Amino acid sequence: MILGVSGWLGKKIGMKEQTVRILFVVGILFFGVGLGLYLILWIIKLLTK
């Protein structure tokens, strides 16, 4: 993704970046929550720098 959330979140929770990206895509396609969650996490990432 563009904002670097997957890499940041992957480091925080101990998962590979690509796995986190796949989970976001699955969340967007099947549940409709991936994009909103991604934006919320991006804001958290910005605030915790």
Number of C-alpha atoms within 10 A of each C-alpha: 10 5 12 12 22 24 17 16 18 16 12 9 9 9 13 13 16 12 13 18 19 12 13 21 17 14 17 16 12 9 10 13 14 18 14 13 14 20 13 12 17 17 12 12 15 9 8 6 5
